Amino acid sequence: MTAPVAWAQSRSVKRLNSIRSPLHGRSLVKLHLVCCHCPRDVVQSCHSIHQGTRLETSYLGAAAALTTAGLWSISSIQFSIAGRRVGAVIVNRTRLALAVLFVGAMHWLMLGRPFPAGVELYRYLWLGLSALIGLVLGDGMLFQSYVLVGPRIGVLLLSMSPVFSTILAWLFLGERLAPGELGAMALALGGMTWVVLERGRGAATRDISGRDFALGILFGLAAAFCQAANLVAARQGLAGDFPALSATMIRMTVAMAAMWLWAAIVGQFGHTIRRVRADGVAGRAIAGGAFIGPFLGVWMSMLAIQMARIGIASTLMAMTPVLSLPLVCIIFREQVSGRAVLGTLIAIVGVVLMILL
């Protein structure tokens, strides 16, 4: 390659990478606008580099989403143990407070300060909205669904979040999935549904009134919608190259402030602290769960939606109930049937197809 052509290619690639979508944070493929004066081989080289970068980023996003599901499956076990001892509301408040400490320490270590500085106002607005929708409102309705219809059905309803995510991403972000990707998503969701329905089928709803059951279903579906809306709002705040760790810090801080402000208003501030301090087992479970879930898990989820399409990322993250099966067998000694194993395999096949297609 001659020196002028090499210089032109380098310049064209830099110009491509300098053009960012305000919604997606990805380089736009508008080669004819930025390379109209470049030789054909330079244009083709730029296009190949761009496509390779997008493919690598998509794989990293899928890996981050699956890591998120694994982390959340572990933290859900820890929060279940703590919730049985001190209650779900206290667990939710305490986990957010500890998560802010963990994220702040990591932010200071990696970026030189405990809290992001010089952040644009629109990022605060979108990330704050994401925190209120997902970490406060969504989690609150999910816990209420657990109370009314049990965690098995609540998790099943939450696993419908990818459907809402895909619809919202299509409406507001212009994201579209190919027919093969939609089929793989349906396969993964079908496998997850089969697995969750197998766990304790019929036992959870035996003594629930029709009104409570209907309300529990509505709360669960609302929680799934909030999870989807939370991801779409977070994507807006992550536009460009904004660090996912900084986004996590902002979201956790907003959610923690909202939760503890409400606790002070209803007179539960001191009660929450006393309950956690009085129960060492619950305190240790919350601390471990906060490090694994709200800290590492939410950080990975921000990376996932930044690098992969929201519909795919949310589907992979919804694998939590499937990945938690072996943990439930080991810790709570629940027996898993062949149907549950088959459903797990179906879901995994769907996930693999989503990554490869």
C-alpha positions in Angstrom: 0.0 0.0 0.0 1.4 3.4 -1.0 2.0 6.1 1.6 -0.8 8.4 0.2 -3.3 5.6 0.2 -2.3 4.5 3.7 -2.7 8.1 4.9 -6.1 8.4 3.2 -7.3 5.1 4.8 -6.1 6.2 8.3 -7.8 9.6 7.8 -11.0 8.0 6.6 -11.2 5.6 9.5 -10.6 8.4 12.0 -13.4 10.4 10.4 -15.7 7.3 10.5 -15.0 6.8 14.2 -15.5 10.5 15.0 -19.1 10.3 13.8 -21.4 9.0 16.6 -25.0 8.3 16.8 -26.6 10.2 19.7 -28.8 7.2 20.5 -26.5 4.2 19.8 -23.0 5.5 20.4 -21.8 3.6 17.4 -20.0 4.7 14.2 -22.4 5.3 11.4 -21.9 3.4 8.2 -22.1 6.4 5.8 -19.1 5.7 3.8 -20.2 7.6 0.8 -20.4 10.8 2.9 -17.0 10.7 4.4 -15.0 8.7 1.8 -16.4 10.0 -1.4 -13.0 11.3 -2.4 -11.1 8.1 -1.4 -10.0 5.2 -3.7 -12.4 2.3 -3.8 -10.0 -0.1 -2.0 -9.8 2.5 0.9 -13.6 2.6 1.2 -13.8 -1.2 1.2 -11.1 -1.4 3.8 -12.9 1.1 6.0 -16.1 -0.8 5.7 -14.4 -4.1 6.6 -12.8 -2.5 9.7 -16.1 -1.1 10.8 -18.0 -4.3 10.3 -15.3 -6.3 12.2 -15.4 -3.8 15.1 -19.2 -4.0 15.3 -19.1 -7.8 15.3 -16.5 -7.9 18.1 -18.5 -5.4 20.1 -21.7 -7.4 19.7 -19.9 -10.5 21.0 -18.6 -8.6 24.0 -22.1 -7.3 24.7 -23.5 -10.8 24.6 -20.8 -12.0 27.0 -21.5 -9.1 29.3 -25.3 -9.9 29.2 -24.7 -13.6 30.0 -22.3 -12.6 32.8 -25.0 -10.3 34.2 -27.5 -13.2 34.2 -25.0 -15.4 36.1 -24.3 -12.7 38.7 -27.9 -12.0 39.2 -28.7 -15.7 39.7 -26.2 -15.8 42.5 -27.3 -12.6 44.1 -31.0 -13.7 43.9 -30.2 -16.7 46.2 -28.4 -14.4 48.7 -31.2 -11.9 48.7 -33.8 -14.7 49.1 -31.9 -15.9 52.2 -31.8 -12.4 53.6 -35.4 -11.6 52.6 -36.7 -14.5 54.6 -35.1 -13.2 57.7 -35.6 -9.4 57.6 -38.1 -8.7 54.7 -37.7 -7.8 51.1 -38.1 -4.0 51.6 -35.2 -3.8 54.1 -33.1 -6.0 51.8 -33.8 -3.6 48.8 -32.8 -0.5 50.8 -29.7 -2.0 52.3 -28.4 -3.5 49.1 -28.6 -0.2 47.3 -26.7 1.6 50.1 -23.9 -1.0 50.0 -23.8 -1.1 46.2 -23.2 2.7 46.2 -20.1 2.1 48.4 -18.8 -0.7 46.2 -19.3 1.2 43.0 -17.9 4.4 44.4 -14.8 2.6 45.6 -14.3 1.0 42.2 -15.0 4.3 40.4 -12.3 6.0 42.5 -9.8 3.2 41.9 -10.4 3.1 38.1 -11.3 6.7 37.2 -9.6 8.7 39.9 -12.7 10.0 41.7 -15.6 8.5 43.7 -18.3 10.1 41.6 -18.3 11.1 37.9 -17.6 14.8 37.2 -18.4 17.0 34.2 -21.4 14.9 33.2 -23.9 16.5 30.8 -27.3 17.3 32.2 -29.1 15.0 29.8 -27.1 12.0 31.0 -28.2 12.7 34.6 -31.8 13.0 33.5 -31.8 9.7 31.5 -29.8 7.7 34.0 -31.8 9.1 36.9 -35.0 8.2 35.1 -33.6 4.7 34.5 -32.8 4.3 38.1 -36.3 5.4 39.3 -38.0 3.2 36.8 -35.9 0.1 37.2 -34.2 0.0 40.6 -37.0 1.7 42.6 -40.4 1.3 40.9 -39.7 -1.9 38.9 -38.0 -3.8 41.8 -40.8 -2.6 44.2 -43.5 -4.0 41.9 -41.5 -7.2 41.4 -41.3 -7.8 45.2 -45.0 -7.1 45.5 -45.6 -9.7 42.8 -43.5 -12.2 44.8 -45.7 -11.5 47.8 -49.0 -12.0 45.9 -48.3 -14.9 43.5 -44.9 -16.2 44.7 -41.4 -15.9 43.2 -41.9 -18.7 40.6 -44.6 -16.8 38.7 -43.0 -13.5 39.5 -39.8 -14.5 37.8 -41.7 -16.0 34.9 -43.5 -12.7 34.3 -40.2 -10.8 34.6 -38.7 -13.0 32.0 -41.1 -11.4 29.5 -39.0 -8.2 29.7 -37.2 -8.9 26.4 -40.4 -8.7 24.6 -41.1 -5.2 26.0 -37.5 -4.2 25.4 -37.6 -5.2 21.7 -40.8 -3.2 21.2 -39.5 -0.1 23.0 -36.2 -0.3 21.2 -38.0 -0.5 17.9 -40.3 2.4 18.7 -37.7 4.8 20.3 -34.3 3.7 19.1 -35.0 2.3 15.7 -33.5 -1.1 16.5 -34.8 -4.0 14.4 -34.1 -7.7 14.7 -33.9 -10.1 11.8 -36.5 -12.9 11.6 -33.8 -15.4 12.6 -33.0 -13.4 15.7 -36.7 -13.1 16.6 -37.0 -16.9 16.3 -34.0 -17.4 18.5 -35.4 -15.0 21.1 -38.7 -16.9 21.1 -36.8 -20.2 21.5 -34.9 -18.8 24.5 -38.0 -17.3 26.1 -39.9 -20.6 25.5 -37.2 -22.6 27.2 -37.1 -20.2 30.2 -40.9 -20.3 30.5 -40.8 -24.1 30.5 -38.1 -24.2 33.2 -39.8 -21.7 35.5 -43.3 -23.3 35.2 -41.8 -26.6 36.2 -40.5 -25.4 39.5 -43.2 -26.2 42.1 -46.0 -26.1 39.6 -49.3 -25.5 41.3 -48.0 -25.1 44.8 -47.5 -21.4 44.8 -51.0 -20.4 43.7 -53.1 -23.0 45.6 -54.2 -20.7 48.4 -54.3 -17.3 46.5 -57.6 -15.5 46.0 -58.6 -14.5 42.5 -58.1 -10.8 43.2 -54.6 -11.3 44.7 -53.6 -13.5 41.7 -54.8 -10.9 39.2 -53.0 -8.1 41.1 -49.8 -10.3 41.3 -49.9 -10.9 37.5 -50.4 -7.1 36.9 -47.5 -6.2 39.2 -45.2 -8.8 37.6 -46.0 -7.6 34.1 -45.5 -4.0 35.2 -42.1 -5.0 36.7 -41.2 -6.5 33.3 -42.2 -3.4 31.5 -40.2 -1.2 33.9 -37.2 -3.4 33.4 -37.5 -2.8 29.6 -38.1 0.9 29.9 -35.2 1.1 32.3 -32.8 -0.4 29.7 -34.0 2.0 27.0 -33.6 5.0 29.2 -30.2 3.9 30.3 -29.1 3.4 26.7 -29.9 7.1 26.1 -27.7 8.1 29.0 -24.9 5.9 27.8 -24.8 7.5 24.3 -21.3 7.9 22.9 -18.3 6.6 25.0 -19.7 7.4 28.4 -18.2 4.9 30.9 -20.6 2.2 32.0 -19.1 2.3 35.5 -20.0 6.0 35.8 -23.5 5.3 34.6 -23.8 2.6 37.2 -22.7 5.0 39.9 -25.2 7.7 38.9 -28.1 5.2 38.8 -27.2 3.5 42.1 -26.9 6.9 43.8 -30.3 8.1 42.5 -32.0 4.9 43.5 -30.5 4.8 46.9 -31.4 8.4 47.6 -35.0 7.8 46.6 -35.3 4.6 48.6 -33.8 6.1 51.8 -35.7 9.4 51.5 -39.0 7.4 51.3 -37.8 5.4 54.4 -37.3 8.6 56.3 -40.7 9.9 55.3 -42.6 6.8 56.4 -40.5 6.5 59.6 -38.5 3.3 58.6 -35.0 4.8 58.4 -33.8 3.7 61.9 -35.9 0.5 61.9 -34.1 -0.7 58.7 -30.6 -0.1 60.2 -31.5 -1.9 63.5 -33.0 -5.0 61.7 -29.9 -5.5 59.6 -27.5 -5.0 62.5 -29.4 -7.4 64.7 -29.3 -10.2 62.1 -25.7 -11.1 61.2 -26.7 -13.8 58.7 -29.0 -11.5 56.8 -26.4 -8.7 56.9 -23.7 -10.9 55.4 -26.1 -12.2 52.7 -27.1 -8.7 51.8 -23.5 -7.6 51.6 -22.5 -10.5 49.4 -25.5 -10.0 47.2 -25.0 -6.3 46.9 -21.4 -6.8 45.7 -22.4 -9.5 43.2 -25.7 -8.2 42.0 -26.2 -4.4 42.2 -22.5 -3.7 41.8 -21.0 -6.3 39.4 -24.3 -7.3 37.8 -25.6 -3.8 37.1 -22.2 -2.7 35.8 -22.1 -5.7 33.4 -25.7 -4.9 32.3 -24.7 -1.3 31.4 -21.8 -2.7 29.3 -24.2 -5.2 27.7 -26.8 -2.6 26.5 -24.0 -0.3 25.4 -22.4 -2.9 23.2 -25.3 -5.0 22.0 -28.8 -4.4 20.8 -31.3 -4.0 23.7 -33.6 -6.9 22.6 -30.7 -9.4 22.5 -29.0 -8.1 25.7 -32.3 -8.2 27.7 -33.1 -11.7 26.5 -29.6 -12.9 27.5 -29.9 -11.2 30.9 -33.3 -12.8 31.4 -31.6 -16.2 31.6 -31.3 -15.7 35.4 -34.0 -18.2 36.4 -32.4 -20.8 34.2 -28.9 -20.3 35.5 -30.2 -20.3 39.1 -31.5 -23.9 38.8 -28.2 -25.6 39.8 -27.8 -23.1 42.7 -31.3 -23.9 43.9 -30.6 -27.6 43.8 -27.4 -27.2 45.8 -28.4 -24.6 48.4 -32.1 -25.3 48.8 -31.9 -29.0 47.8 -34.8 -28.8 45.3 -35.1 -31.6 42.8 -35.0 -30.7 39.1 -37.0 -32.9 36.7 -36.0 -34.0 33.2 -38.4 -31.4 31.8 -36.5 -28.6 33.6 -33.2 -29.8 32.2 -34.7 -30.0 28.7 -36.1 -26.5 29.0 -32.7 -25.3 30.1 -31.1 -26.9 27.0 -33.7 -25.3 24.8 -33.0 -21.9 26.3 -29.3 -22.3 25.9 -29.7 -23.2 22.2 -31.8 -20.1 21.7 -29.1 -18.0 23.4 -26.4 -19.5 21.2 -28.4 -18.8 18.1 -29.0 -15.2 19.1 -25.3 -14.7 19.4 -24.4 -16.4 16.2 -27.1 -14.9 13.9 
